[in-house]
Amino acid sequence: MEESNLILFILDGTTPYDYEDEMIFSRIKELNNKSVIIVLNKSDSEHFKLSNCPTKLFDQKFDIVTISAKK
């Protein structure tokens, strides 16, 4: 990640944000000179919830997009 210009932080939008997600996000925040896009996958699922992404991610300077790899 240190050598990249852009980081895509991909989260499963059908499961709650967990400890592993937090560890990755903490590492990303340490690299404050990087462009970051938070990608919430599985937006086509009936189990998809924006609430699975904690509000602190929305409070950052990162763009957030939802996608469906199926569609």
Phi, psi and omega in degrees: 000331183298328184266356183277157174263335183223136177242127172258113179261102188263125180240148175279114182285000180256356180233149180296147172303133186232186183301317180297318176301316181297320179297318178294314181297321177300319178294319179298318181297330178293335180266068191289356179258018183254148169278133183230135171239125176269123184248118176263110184271165176072034180295346178280347185281145175292345180266359180293133177218129173298334180292348173289346177259116185296150183300334180296335176289326178288336182280353181275175180274014185271149171281148178233129178231153173249142180220165169229116179291341180284327187258000000 
